[in-house]
Amino acid sequence: MLSEVTAFFSMAEGVQLVEEVEKRGLVYNLAENYPFSAANMWLANRWREGLFGDMMYAEYEYVHECRSLAYTYIDGLPVQPGHTVHNWRSWFNFHYYCTHSLGPVMLITGTRPTMVEAFPSQSHIAGYLAGPADNGTMTPSLIQMNNGGIVRNLMGATTNDTHHQRIWGTRGAFEIGHDGVRLRLGASGVSPKLQVNPRWEGLGELAAQTGHGGGDFWTLYYFAREIFTGEPAPWNIYASCDVTIPGIQALRSSNEGGQPKEVPDFRNKADRDRYRDDDWQQERYDVKRGVFGGATLNDQAANFSTTMKAVVTSAPLFRAYVDWKKVQAALDQPEQILPVAMQLLDGYDALVACYRDARAIIAAYPGTDGAKVLAEMLEVGGESEALAAGFLAALKRDVAALQKKYDVGQNALKQIRASALLPDRTRINAVRYPGKTVQFSAIEYNLPGAHFDIRSRYGGKPKDGLIYVRGFFTAKKADAGQLRVGADGPFKVFVNRKEVACRPQATNPITAHSSTLNVHWQPGKNEIVLAIRTNQGRAWGFTSSVLLANRPAR
């Protein structure tokens, strides 16, 4: 049996799962893939060699503002029926999702948790369901490991996604951030701190071609290895319990004001016996009943999920613009506010439409969960100011003034369009420039993820294929420049019909597979085309920016 996270929702379910696996002689693995990155596995090997000593303290984070996914499927399509919400992402407390951050600590250090405590966070961001869901907040916990070390495990959704990772040992420490992996070695707080470039070891080159930075490969590899050889996988039935139980107990601790809770070892029957009848778990949101309490639906309410998706996208565009304007003078590169303003301008018509739909739903269904989350997002999105007479004209004047001031008005990649999903299985190395029959249409920009989103092209079709993307850049004169592109599927880049780059191993995440390409712009209009293989439907999209005179513009 191979299970997605989490392994179970209550301690009693965990006991039942362990004993069924033992009784039937089954192989059970948890598909927790985040520990299996090149960096984490390289660090785990060094830890086993004794490079870092004993684990003292760790801070691992999986903070992901996935508000839109409460109302859409993973491919970005709104949940159906339209008055409902996602069957688990809409209410699933983030403590249950502890495995993405705790898992790497366990894999690297070889330790298991024994105690946990968590305090409730009272502040929430807009647009998340209240009640039993209680999401849209931070869910930190402190976990004691079996060697006496402490882990601060941080999950949640807030206004700053972060995945920083740090572990201190008695002989050395490391941290993983946006700028890579840094080690401090020498058994002192002031020892040299240097950057390293962890490389795949063993079968890592095969793993690098799969999703989630190689994690999908190792999840399946270890599962198959345990089936064929009996060698326990990192997330066998017992380790799966070790990484799952802290989430259940942390939520219970939080509900009790921070009372410490044990993390029993379900390898031991005596531990299992103490929790055999413990059915406590988070109350679930009534997804089928939906966000309007069973009321009769008008046409707009029947499309709530579509409107909510649009408002979740549009409101932050407005908030980003007006708030960055307040601190523009303090920006290290003040011209960086231009893309923020242009995104709002480009999306203004869609903003107006979804704000009006949202207000109509609120008026028709006051006091319902649907009305509450829409109202929260309209408040964030400055409804009255954004829709006020004269706002659009003022925004256009501001964009024009910024373009003139920073001389970057023509430096942006424009008219970005994408093809439909094409049933083309050609390896990316052999993919050619698109033919004349390929049609292009507008593509959505995912603001929270800071990328152009291709998932709407999947629909109900088979998700493996090829998508072409086309955009244009206007240069004032012939000049050398740079083009920065990235995608989470194998991709090829053409500039003015000539191939300039091919990245056959690109996979999730996008940021790990971005490339800065040296190009030569011709005077006037330049065409940029990306061919992206969809990586069996795992590819979410791409990023693109033009660098000219050291100024980036999306």
C-alpha positions as a printed Julia matrix, in Angstrom:
554×3 Matrix{Float64}:
   0.0    0.0     0.0
   1.27   3.45   -0.95
  -0.56   6.32    0.75
  -0.53  10.05    0.22
   0.04  12.23    3.27
  -1.25  12.12    5.86
  -1.25   8.44    6.88
  -4.28   8.68    9.21
  -6.48  11.24   10.99
  -6.81   9.71   14.45
  -4.61   7.68   16.76
  -7.09   4.79   16.66
  -6.88   4.75   12.86
  -3.08   4.58   13.2
  -3.28   1.59   15.53
  -5.65  -0.19   13.16
  -3.41   0.54   10.17
  -0.26  -0.8    11.87
  -1.93  -3.98   13.04
  -3.54  -4.7     9.67
  -0.15  -4.3     7.96
   1.5   -6.58   10.52
  -1.3   -9.21   10.44
  -1.44  -9.43    6.65
   2.31  -9.14    6.05
   1.8   -6.13    3.81
   4.2   -3.41    2.68
   2.96   0.08    3.54
   4.77   3.28    2.6
   3.87   6.93    2.99
   4.42   8.96   -0.21
   6.25  11.76    1.61
   8.62  13.06   -1.08
  10.02  16.32    0.33
  12.95  14.72    2.18
  14.28  13.28   -1.09
  15.85  16.35   -2.67
  19.49  16.33   -3.75
  20.4   18.65   -0.88
  18.55  16.72    1.84
  19.89  13.34    0.74
  23.45  14.66    0.44
  23.18  16.14    3.94
  21.76  12.87    5.28
  24.8   11.02    3.94
  27.18  13.51    5.55
  25.24  13.29    8.82
  25.6    9.51    8.89
  29.35   9.98    8.34
  29.48  12.08   11.53
  30.24  15.43    9.9
  27.69  17.34   12.01
  27.79  15.39   15.3
  24.55  14.98   17.27
  21.42  16.96   16.44
  20.84  19.83   18.87
  18.16  22.0    17.27
  16.41  22.29   13.92
  14.06  24.71   12.19
  12.26  23.39    9.13
   9.44  25.21    7.37
   6.69  24.47    4.87
   4.75  27.74    4.8
   2.59  27.84    1.68
  -0.24  30.3     1.06
  -2.43  28.01   -1.03
  -5.69  29.92   -0.59
  -6.79  29.39   -4.18
  -6.47  25.61   -3.77
  -9.3   25.66   -1.24
 -11.59  26.51   -4.16
  -9.89  24.83   -7.14
  -8.42  21.49   -8.07
  -4.66  21.08   -8.34
  -4.83  21.93  -12.05
  -6.37  25.32  -11.27
  -9.91  24.52  -12.44
 -12.66  25.66  -10.04
 -14.18  22.98   -7.82
 -17.48  21.52   -9.02
 -20.31  21.74   -8.12
 -19.57  25.44   -7.95
 -21.13  26.07   -4.51
 -18.71  23.59   -2.88
 -15.05  23.73   -1.86
 -12.09  21.36   -2.16
 -12.77  18.09   -0.4
  -9.77  18.42    1.97
  -7.64  21.46    1.21
 -10.49  23.76    2.26
 -10.6   22.54    5.89
  -7.52  20.36    6.57
  -5.64  21.91    9.54
  -2.02  22.62    8.66
  -0.75  20.68   11.69
  -1.81  17.51    9.87
   0.51  18.56    7.04
   3.59  18.37    9.23
   5.38  15.73    7.17
   6.88  18.04    4.51
   8.94  19.87    7.13
   9.42  17.27    9.87
  10.18  14.48    7.4
  13.49  15.94    6.16
  14.74  16.41    9.75
  14.01  12.78   10.55
  15.62  11.53    7.34
  18.77  13.63    7.73
  19.41  13.09   11.46
  18.01   9.58   11.91
  15.95  10.69   14.93
  12.26  10.23   15.72
   9.88  12.51   17.69
   8.85  11.73   21.27
   6.99  14.87   22.52
   5.21  17.83   20.94
   3.55  21.04   22.04
   1.85  23.8    20.06
   0.15  27.07   20.93
  -2.88  28.32   18.97
  -2.42  31.26   16.62
  -5.29  33.73   16.82
  -4.62  35.77   13.68
  -5.79  34.67   10.22
  -5.43  35.97    6.68
  -8.49  36.61    4.54
 -10.29  34.14    2.31
 -10.03  30.92    4.32
 -13.07  29.18    5.76
 -13.58  29.54    9.5
 -15.28  27.08   11.83
 -13.79  23.6    11.89
 -11.3   24.53    9.18
  -9.51  27.28   11.14
  -6.94  27.67    8.36
  -5.21  30.73    6.98
  -2.88  30.94    9.95
   0.47  29.71   11.24
   0.78  26.34   12.94
   4.2   26.09   14.62
   5.05  23.26   16.99
   8.03  22.35   19.17
   9.02  18.7    18.94
  11.49  16.82   21.13
  13.4   14.07   19.35
  14.58  10.79   20.85
  18.17  12.05   21.16
  17.04  15.06   23.23
  17.26  17.55   20.36
  14.47  20.03   19.61
  12.74  20.79   16.29
  10.7   23.91   15.57
   8.34  22.61   12.91
   6.53  25.4    11.04
   3.6   24.99    8.66
   0.8   27.32    7.67
  -0.4   30.01    5.31
   0.46  33.65    5.77
   1.75  36.64    3.82
   5.24  35.24    3.24
   5.78  31.76    1.83
   8.99  30.32    3.2
  10.82  27.0     3.07
  14.0   27.81    5.0
  15.7   24.88    6.7
  18.37  24.89    9.41
  19.89  22.22   11.63
  22.53  22.67   14.33
  24.7   19.71   15.34
  27.37  19.45   18.02
  30.14  19.64   15.4
  28.61  21.58   12.55
  25.46  23.16   11.15
  23.8   23.88    7.83
  21.05  26.01    6.36
  19.11  25.79    3.11
  17.6   28.96    1.68
  16.9   30.76   -1.57
  20.63  31.2    -2.15
  21.46  27.5    -1.77
  23.1   25.39    0.93
  25.6   26.77    3.46
  27.59  24.78    6.0
  29.39  25.99    9.13
  32.03  23.41   10.05
  34.58  23.51   12.85
  32.56  22.93   16.03
  32.28  26.67   16.77
  29.7   29.37   16.24
  32.31  31.47   14.44
  33.81  28.68   12.35
  33.97  29.19    8.57
  30.55  29.33    6.9
  30.77  28.37    3.23
  28.39  27.54    0.41
  28.34  24.01   -1.03
  26.74  22.51   -4.11
  25.21  19.16   -3.11
  25.1   16.7    -5.97
  23.04  13.59   -6.48
  24.69  10.39   -5.32
  23.86   6.82   -6.32
  20.77   6.77   -8.53
  20.29  10.5    -8.23
  20.73  11.23  -11.93
  17.64   9.13  -12.64
  15.77  10.87   -9.83
  16.59  14.29  -11.24
  14.35  13.62  -14.23
  11.21  13.15  -12.11
   8.85  15.49  -10.27
   9.27  17.37   -6.99
  13.01  17.73   -7.4
  13.56  13.98   -7.63
  11.36  13.12   -4.67
   8.79  11.25   -6.74
  11.46   8.83   -7.97
  12.74   7.94   -4.5
   9.23   7.5    -3.09
   8.49   4.83   -5.7
  11.99   3.35   -5.63
  12.0    2.71   -1.88
   8.45   1.32   -2.02
   9.43  -1.15   -4.76
  12.68  -2.04   -2.98
  10.83  -2.97    0.2
   8.38  -5.11   -1.8
  11.12  -7.02   -3.63
  13.84  -7.23   -0.95
  12.15  -6.61    2.39
  14.56  -3.81    3.25
  12.52  -1.21    5.18
  11.87   1.99    3.27
  12.47   5.37    4.95
   8.68   5.79    5.24
   7.64   2.26    6.09
   4.62   1.72    8.31
   6.4    2.61   11.56
   8.26   5.67   10.28
   5.0    6.83    8.69
   3.43   6.77   12.14
   6.42   8.65   13.59
   6.01  11.51   11.12
   2.18  11.58   11.19
   1.43  11.44   14.92
   3.16  14.76   15.79
   0.62  16.58   13.6
  -2.36  14.99   15.35
  -0.9   15.58   18.79
   0.18  19.15   17.93
  -3.38  20.04   16.93
  -4.65  18.5    20.14
  -2.04  20.44   22.11
  -3.03  23.67   20.39
  -6.7   23.08   21.2
  -5.7   22.62   24.86
  -3.7   25.86   25.04
  -0.27  24.33   24.47
  -0.29  21.25   26.72
   2.66  18.93   25.86
   1.66  15.64   24.26
   3.62  12.43   23.86
   4.4   10.92   20.47
   4.01   7.19   21.12
   6.04   4.6    19.25
   3.56   2.38   17.43
   6.23  -0.29   16.98
   5.38  -1.2    20.58
   2.07  -2.9    21.34
   1.94  -1.29   24.78
   2.03   2.15   23.16
  -0.65   1.14   20.68
  -2.87  -0.17   23.46
  -2.97   3.27   25.1
  -4.43   4.78   21.92
  -6.49   1.89   20.57
  -9.78   3.66   21.32
  -8.62   7.24   20.78
 -10.88   8.43   17.97
 -10.28  12.16   18.45
  -9.7   14.07   15.24
 -10.38  17.44   13.68
 -14.0   18.17   12.85
 -14.5   18.13    9.09
 -16.19  20.8     7.01
 -19.39  19.68    5.27
 -18.04  19.98    1.74
 -21.09  18.5     0.01
 -23.46  20.94    1.71
 -21.29  23.76    0.46
 -20.74  27.35    1.5
 -24.37  28.53    1.4
 -25.83  26.26    4.06
 -28.01  24.28    1.7
 -29.87  27.34    0.38
 -31.41  27.4    -3.09
 -28.74  28.63   -5.5
 -28.99  31.36   -8.08
 -26.72  31.29  -11.13
 -23.99  33.38   -9.47
 -23.92  31.27   -6.31
 -23.73  28.14   -8.44
 -20.45  29.55   -9.78
 -19.05  30.6    -6.4
 -15.8   28.63   -6.85
 -15.11  30.4   -10.16
 -15.74  33.82   -8.62
 -13.7   32.99   -5.53
 -10.76  31.86   -7.64
 -10.9   35.14   -9.59
 -11.16  37.3    -6.45
  -8.28  35.43   -4.78
  -6.19  36.28   -7.86
  -7.35  39.9    -8.32
  -7.49  41.26   -4.77
  -3.75  40.77   -4.06
  -2.92  42.6    -7.33
  -4.62  45.71   -5.97
  -3.21  45.31   -2.46
   0.34  44.83   -3.77
   0.12  47.98   -5.89
  -1.3   50.33   -3.26
   0.91  49.05   -0.45
   4.15  49.09   -2.46
   3.35  52.64   -3.51
   3.46  53.59    0.17
   7.09  52.46    0.52
   8.32  53.0    -3.03
  10.83  55.64   -1.94
  12.55  53.05    0.25
  12.97  50.47   -2.51
  16.55  49.59   -3.36
  15.45  49.48   -7.02
  12.39  51.77   -7.24
  11.7   50.72  -10.85
  10.65  47.31   -9.52
   7.23  48.75   -8.73
   6.5   49.01  -12.46
   5.72  45.3   -13.01
   3.46  45.45   -9.94
   1.5   48.35  -11.43
   1.37  46.73  -14.88
  -0.01  43.47  -13.48
  -2.87  45.4   -11.9
  -3.48  47.35  -15.09
  -3.46  44.2   -17.21
  -5.85  42.45  -14.82
  -8.13  45.39  -14.07
 -11.06  44.34  -16.28
 -11.09  40.89  -14.69
 -10.9   42.51  -11.24
 -13.97  44.65  -11.89
 -15.98  41.7   -13.17
 -15.2   39.36  -10.28
 -15.67  42.11   -7.65
 -19.18  42.75   -8.98
 -20.02  39.05   -9.05
 -18.72  38.69   -5.49
 -20.77  41.63   -4.22
 -23.91  40.19   -5.82
 -23.36  36.83   -4.08
 -22.76  38.55   -0.73
 -26.0   40.51   -1.1
 -28.02  37.41   -2.0
 -26.59  35.13    0.71
 -25.61  37.31    3.71
 -24.04  35.59    6.69
 -23.09  32.41    4.82
 -19.57  31.03    4.68
 -19.41  31.93    0.99
 -20.4   35.54    1.67
 -17.87  35.82    4.51
 -14.82  34.7     2.54
 -15.79  36.84   -0.46
 -16.26  39.88    1.79
 -12.87  39.31    3.38
 -11.17  39.25   -0.01
 -13.02  42.38   -1.2
 -11.78  44.2     1.91
  -8.2   43.12    1.15
  -8.73  44.12   -2.47
  -9.93  47.64   -1.62
 -13.3   47.23   -3.34
 -14.51  50.84   -3.0
 -11.17  52.38   -4.0
 -10.52  49.96   -6.87
 -13.98  50.55   -8.38
 -14.05  54.29   -7.75
 -14.45  56.63  -10.71
 -11.07  57.83  -11.81
  -9.0   54.96  -10.33
  -8.29  53.31  -13.68
  -7.3   56.61  -15.3
  -4.97  57.36  -12.39
  -3.44  53.89  -12.65
  -2.78  54.37  -16.36
  -1.11  57.73  -15.7
   1.05  56.16  -13.01
   2.17  53.32  -15.3
   3.0   55.77  -18.08
   4.96  57.98  -15.69
   6.91  55.03  -14.31
   7.73  53.82  -17.81
   9.0   57.24  -18.77
  10.95  57.76  -15.56
  12.8   54.46  -15.69
  12.94  54.09  -19.47
  11.7   50.53  -19.24
   8.37  50.9   -21.0
   9.54  48.8   -23.94
  11.62  46.32  -21.96
   8.84  43.97  -20.89
   7.93  40.69  -22.54
   4.44  41.36  -23.85
   1.49  39.62  -25.49
   2.27  36.37  -23.74
  -0.01  33.65  -25.12
  -0.07  29.86  -24.95
  -1.28  27.07  -27.2
  -3.71  24.34  -26.27
  -2.29  21.09  -24.89
  -0.95  19.31  -27.96
  -0.83  15.46  -28.06
   2.82  15.57  -29.08
   5.09  12.98  -27.4
   8.29  14.15  -29.1
  11.26  14.39  -26.72
  11.97  18.02  -25.96
  15.41  17.81  -27.6
  13.71  17.09  -30.96
  10.81  19.53  -30.65
  10.73  22.11  -33.44
   9.53  25.68  -33.73
   5.69  25.66  -33.87
   3.98  25.38  -37.23
   1.51  27.86  -38.65
  -1.5   25.83  -37.52
  -0.71  26.26  -33.8
  -3.17  28.73  -32.25
  -2.34  30.89  -29.2
  -4.62  32.45  -26.58
  -4.23  34.44  -23.34
  -2.8   32.66  -20.31
  -3.36  33.31  -16.62
  -0.68  34.79  -14.38
  -0.51  33.14  -10.95
   0.4   35.98   -8.58
   0.97  33.89   -5.41
   3.24  31.54   -7.33
   4.82  34.33   -9.44
   4.5   32.32  -12.66
   2.34  31.96  -15.74
  -0.04  29.05  -15.15
  -0.54  26.39  -17.85
  -2.79  24.1   -15.78
  -5.99  25.5   -17.28
  -4.85  23.96  -20.57
  -5.21  20.44  -19.14
  -8.97  20.38  -18.56
 -10.24  16.82  -18.55
  -7.78  15.69  -21.2
  -4.81  13.38  -20.78
  -2.29  15.67  -19.18
   0.88  14.58  -20.98
   1.8   16.55  -24.06
   3.36  19.75  -25.32
   2.41  23.41  -24.85
   3.92  26.28  -26.81
   4.16  29.76  -25.29
   4.83  32.91  -27.29
   5.67  36.47  -26.26
   7.29  39.54  -27.76
   9.96  42.0   -26.71
  10.55  45.33  -28.45
  14.13  46.6   -28.48
  14.99  50.2   -29.38
  18.16  49.06  -31.12
  20.24  46.0   -31.86
  21.81  45.08  -28.56
  23.13  42.24  -26.42
  20.87  41.26  -23.56
  19.68  38.44  -21.39
  16.51  36.4   -21.23
  15.65  34.58  -18.02
  13.21  31.68  -18.35
  12.21  28.74  -16.2
   9.62  25.96  -16.23
   8.77  22.87  -14.21
   8.7   20.59  -17.23
  11.33  19.95  -19.92
  11.5   23.06  -22.1
  13.16  24.57  -25.16
  13.54  28.28  -26.01
  13.46  29.9   -29.45
  14.35  33.56  -30.05
  13.35  34.88  -33.46
  12.79  31.28  -34.63
  16.28  30.13  -33.6
  16.8   27.61  -30.8
  18.82  29.2   -27.96
  18.39  26.71  -25.09
  17.03  23.29  -24.18
  16.53  21.99  -20.62
  15.38  18.33  -20.87
  15.72  17.65  -17.11
  13.58  20.56  -15.88
  10.96  19.54  -13.31
   9.33  20.89  -10.14
   9.92  23.45   -8.76
  10.21  26.17  -11.41
  12.8   28.13   -9.43
  15.22  25.2    -9.51
  15.22  25.17  -13.31
  15.52  28.85  -14.29
  18.2   29.82  -16.78
  19.66  33.17  -17.77
  20.38  33.12  -21.51
  22.63  35.48  -23.4
  20.78  36.7   -26.49
  21.14  39.35  -29.17
  18.07  41.51  -29.71
  17.29  42.78  -33.17
  15.9   46.32  -33.45
  12.12  46.39  -33.13
   9.97  43.36  -32.36
  11.58  40.12  -31.14
   9.66  36.86  -30.79
  10.31  34.48  -27.88
   8.79  30.98  -27.96
   8.93  28.34  -25.23
   8.07  24.71  -25.89
   7.15  22.99  -22.61
   6.53  19.3   -22.06
   3.88  18.91  -19.37
   5.76  16.29  -17.35
   2.76  13.91  -17.12
   0.62  16.81  -15.9
   2.97  17.77  -13.07
   4.13  20.99  -14.77
   2.35  24.08  -13.44
   3.85  26.76  -15.64
   6.78  29.0   -16.43
   8.48  32.29  -15.65
  10.0   34.76  -18.09
  11.78  38.08  -17.81
  13.92  40.25  -20.05
  17.13  41.73  -18.69
  18.29  44.87  -20.42
  20.69  47.43  -18.98
  20.55  45.42  -15.74
  16.84  46.11  -15.31
  14.43  43.14  -14.99
  10.87  43.39  -16.27
   8.41  40.51  -16.51
